[in-house]
Amino acid sequence: MKIRMTLILFIMSTVVYAQKAPSMSWLVGVWKITTDRGTIVERWIQLNDSTLNGINYFVKAAGDSSLQETLELSYRKGQWVYSSRVKGQNNNQTISFTVTFVRGTEFISENPAHDFPQRIAYRRIKNNLFASIEGKRNGRLGKQNFDFVLE
């Protein structure tokens, strides 16, 4: 009986461990892209082990800034979801993308029903964060890369 109970507890703890969210803490930080017109800033904070919040804003060379996008990466019901609300798009509604791939310091999220993009990807290599949006727009494939550096 003792061996059986030990085996049951071991199996239960393994199942609970297997359902734990993979860590996305590698995304936390202030990421920047410097352009001729100003700086794109994406800032991520970790609220808890299953939620990260982000904002994306543009800082003009003169110093004025404007919010472009609010972001959330959340782990709910065994699934990561990337949510984005872009100022002036989609009637200012949040659009969600299901994370379909996670490995190490990268993930891919997808929403085939969205107009553009249908796919959003992030990958961190050391102090660089490579993000991209891609999909079809007006029947044509398109992709835009964002190469951030950790502040």
Backbone hydrogen bonds, N-H to C=O, Kabsch-Sander energy under -0.5 kcal/mol:
donor,donor_aa,acceptor,acceptor_aa,energy
5,M,1,M,-2.5
6,T,2,K,-2.2
7,L,3,I,-2.4
8,I,4,R,-2.3
9,L,5,M,-2.4
10,F,6,T,-2.3
11,I,7,L,-2.4
12,M,8,I,-2.4
13,S,9,L,-2.4
14,T,10,F,-2.0
15,V,11,I,-2.1
16,V,12,M,-2.3
17,Y,13,S,-2.3
18,A,14,T,-2.3
19,Q,15,V,-1.2
19,Q,16,V,-0.5
20,K,17,Y,-1.3
27,L,24,M,-2.1
28,V,25,S,-1.5
29,G,44,W,-1.9
31,W,29,G,-0.6
31,W,42,E,-3.0
32,K,149,V,-2.6
33,I,40,I,-2.2
35,T,38,G,-3.5
39,T,59,V,-2.9
40,I,33,I,-2.8
41,V,39,T,-0.5
41,V,57,Y,-3.2
42,E,31,W,-2.8
43,R,55,I,-2.6
44,W,29,G,-2.7
45,I,53,N,-2.8
47,L,45,I,-0.6
47,L,51,T,-2.1
48,N,51,T,-1.5
51,T,48,N,-1.0
52,L,73,L,-2.4
53,N,45,I,-2.3
54,G,71,L,-2.4
55,I,43,R,-1.9
56,N,69,E,-2.7
57,Y,41,V,-2.6
58,F,66,S,-2.4
59,V,39,T,-3.2
60,K,58,F,-0.6
60,K,64,D,-3.3
61,A,37,R,-1.5
63,G,60,K,-2.3
66,S,58,F,-2.1
68,Q,56,N,-3.1
69,E,56,N,-2.1
70,T,85,R,-2.1
71,L,54,G,-3.4
72,E,83,S,-2.1
73,L,52,L,-2.6
74,S,72,E,-0.5
74,S,81,V,-2.6
75,Y,50,S,-2.9
76,R,74,S,-0.7
76,R,79,Q,-2.6
79,Q,76,R,-1.2
81,V,74,S,-2.7
82,Y,97,F,-3.0
83,S,72,E,-3.4
83,S,81,V,-0.6
84,S,95,I,-2.6
85,R,70,T,-2.5
87,K,68,Q,-2.5
89,Q,86,V,-2.1
92,N,89,Q,-1.9
93,Q,90,N,-2.0
95,I,84,S,-3.0
97,F,82,Y,-3.0
98,T,110,E,-2.1
99,V,80,W,-2.3
100,T,98,T,-0.6
100,T,108,I,-2.2
101,F,108,I,-1.5
103,R,106,E,-2.2
106,E,103,R,-0.9
107,F,122,Y,-2.4
108,I,101,F,-2.1
109,S,120,I,-3.1
110,E,98,T,-2.8
111,N,118,Q,-2.8
114,H,111,N,-1.8
118,Q,134,E,-2.1
119,R,134,E,-2.2
120,I,109,S,-2.6
121,A,132,S,-2.4
122,Y,107,F,-2.4
123,R,130,F,-1.6
124,R,105,T,-3.0
125,I,128,N,-2.5
128,N,125,I,-1.9
129,L,148,F,-2.1
130,F,123,R,-3.3
131,A,129,L,-0.7
131,A,146,F,-2.9
132,S,121,A,-2.2
133,I,144,Q,-2.2
134,E,119,R,-2.4
135,G,142,G,-2.2
137,R,140,R,-2.9
140,R,137,R,-1.7
142,G,135,G,-2.9
144,Q,133,I,-2.6
146,F,131,A,-3.3
148,F,129,L,-3.1
148,F,146,F,-0.9
149,V,32,K,-2.1
150,L,127,N,-2.7
151,E,30,V,-3.4
